[in-house]
């Protein structure tokens, strides 16, 4: 810790010599004020002694005598010093409402002595998988069967986005099984059901969702590939999203429709403040289907 004026013009060829008068232990305040021509040893994060207005990094000094240092480069007033109120000023809000508490925010709150804050309850999300061809991950699939994976993926995605996932189970393409799980899902804040959303005789999801409450299905099918057979519904104030059974399609639809919804349910903006992106150039032409404009 130094008085910056004592270092003006210092260089390796013509150092500024200062007398070391004290060493300040961490967590303590120096009892000795600093006078012109003096320096005091201080650790990173230590309290500046009275009379000092800058800190010279130890790398820019040399020990010229037991109680003397040579300063090899000048410092300006306030250099290497954190000013009072630099993190936050008295009376100013620490965090705005609607900010997710990450490690950075938790550290700021602790630094200000705040132990508790009011937060939004995590949305409770019911997850349902459907399909005659599916078996649980722990079972060996037979001919024409595959292991169910959307339930695992959706649980991980919901957890990542701040929700509380609840896997209600795997239903066959049976009206009573699916309806029973959907009615259980009405006890939650959001229902995600994968499979059974394509238009066909065996696809029951859309009409069963309509039986849960008003207004029911709002959208069945979106101009999206993959993910065209998506279902968007609201049943007695509970949002319901029908995702395609194909794992890639389900995760694409989740990212476009479910993730923003979960963020809004937590008081956040639909899109995150920072989304990693990568610019790429196609190495070959990709032909669009007739009558379709691809973006």
MOPE-V885241 format. One record per residue. N is the residue number from 1. SS is DSSP state (helix for helix, strand for strand, loop for the rest). Layout:
[[N & SS] [N & SS]]
This chain:
[[1 & loop] [2 & strand] [3 & loop] [4 & helix] [5 & helix] [6 & helix] [7 & helix] [8 & loop] [9 & loop] [10 & loop] [11 & loop] [12 & loop] [13 & loop] [14 & loop] [15 & loop] [16 & strand] [17 & strand] [18 & strand] [19 & strand] [20 & strand] [21 & strand] [22 & strand] [23 & strand] [24 & strand] [25 & loop] [26 & loop] [27 & loop] [28 & loop] [29 & loop] [30 & loop] [31 & loop] [32 & loop] [33 & loop] [34 & loop] [35 & loop] [36 & loop] [37 & loop] [38 & strand] [39 & strand] [40 & strand] [41 & strand] [42 & strand] [43 & loop] [44 & loop] [45 & loop] [46 & loop] [47 & loop] [48 & loop] [49 & loop] [50 & loop] [51 & loop] [52 & loop] [53 & loop] [54 & strand] [55 & loop] [56 & loop] [57 & loop] [58 & helix] [59 & helix] [60 & helix] [61 & strand] [62 & strand] [63 & strand] [64 & strand] [65 & strand] [66 & loop] [67 & loop] [68 & strand] [69 & strand] [70 & strand] [71 & strand] [72 & loop] [73 & loop] [74 & loop] [75 & loop] [76 & loop] [77 & loop] [78 & loop] [79 & loop] [80 & loop] [81 & loop] [82 & loop] [83 & loop] [84 & loop] [85 & loop] [86 & loop] [87 & loop] [88 & loop] [89 & loop] [90 & loop] [91 & loop] [92 & loop] [93 & loop] [94 & loop] [95 & loop] [96 & loop] [97 & loop] [98 & loop] [99 & loop] [100 & loop] [101 & loop] [102 & loop] [103 & helix] [104 & helix] [105 & helix] [106 & helix] [107 & helix] [108 & helix] [109 & helix] [110 & helix] [111 & helix] [112 & loop] [113 & loop] [114 & loop] [115 & loop] [116 & loop] [117 & loop] [118 & loop] [119 & loop] [120 & loop] [121 & loop] [122 & loop] [123 & loop] [124 & strand] [125 & strand] [126 & strand] [127 & strand] [128 & strand] [129 & strand] [130 & strand] [131 & loop] [132 & loop] [133 & loop] [134 & strand] [135 & strand] [136 & loop] [137 & loop] [138 & loop] [139 & loop] [140 & loop] [141 & loop] [142 & loop] [143 & loop] [144 & loop] [145 & loop] [146 & strand] [147 & strand] [148 & loop] [149 & loop] [150 & helix] [151 & helix] [152 & helix] [153 & helix] [154 & helix] [155 & helix] [156 & helix] [157 & helix] [158 & helix] [159 & helix] [160 & helix] [161 & loop] [162 & loop] [163 & loop] [164 & strand] [165 & strand] [166 & strand] [167 & strand] [168 & strand] [169 & strand] [170 & strand] [171 & strand] [172 & loop] [173 & loop] [174 & loop] [175 & helix] [176 & helix] [177 & helix] [178 & helix] [179 & helix] [180 & helix] [181 & helix] [182 & helix] [183 & helix] [184 & helix] [185 & helix] [186 & loop] [187 & loop] [188 & loop] [189 & loop] [190 & strand] [191 & strand] [192 & strand] [193 & strand] [194 & strand] [195 & loop] [196 & loop] [197 & loop] [198 & loop] [199 & loop] [200 & loop] [201 & loop] [202 & loop] [203 & loop] [204 & loop] [205 & helix] [206 & helix] [207 & helix] [208 & helix] [209 & helix] [210 & helix] [211 & loop] [212 & loop] [213 & loop] [214 & loop] [215 & strand] [216 & strand] [217 & strand] [218 & strand] [219 & strand] [220 & strand] [221 & loop] [222 & loop] [223 & loop] [224 & loop] [225 & loop] [226 & loop] [227 & loop] [228 & loop] [229 & loop] [230 & loop] [231 & strand] [232 & strand] [233 & strand] [234 & strand] [235 & strand] [236 & loop] [237 & loop] [238 & strand] [239 & strand] [240 & strand] [241 & strand] [242 & strand] [243 & strand] [244 & loop] [245 & loop] [246 & loop] [247 & helix] [248 & helix] [249 & helix] [250 & helix] [251 & helix] [252 & helix] [253 & helix] [254 & helix] [255 & helix] [256 & helix] [257 & helix] [258 & helix] [259 & helix] [260 & helix] [261 & helix] [262 & helix] [263 & helix] [264 & helix] [265 & helix] [266 & loop] [267 & loop] [268 & loop] [269 & loop] [270 & loop] [271 & loop] [272 & loop] [273 & loop] [274 & loop] [275 & loop] [276 & loop] [277 & loop] [278 & loop] [279 & loop] [280 & loop] [281 & loop] [282 & loop] [283 & loop] [284 & loop] [285 & loop] [286 & loop] [287 & loop] [288 & loop] [289 & loop] [290 & loop] [291 & loop] [292 & loop] [293 & loop] [294 & loop] [295 & loop]]
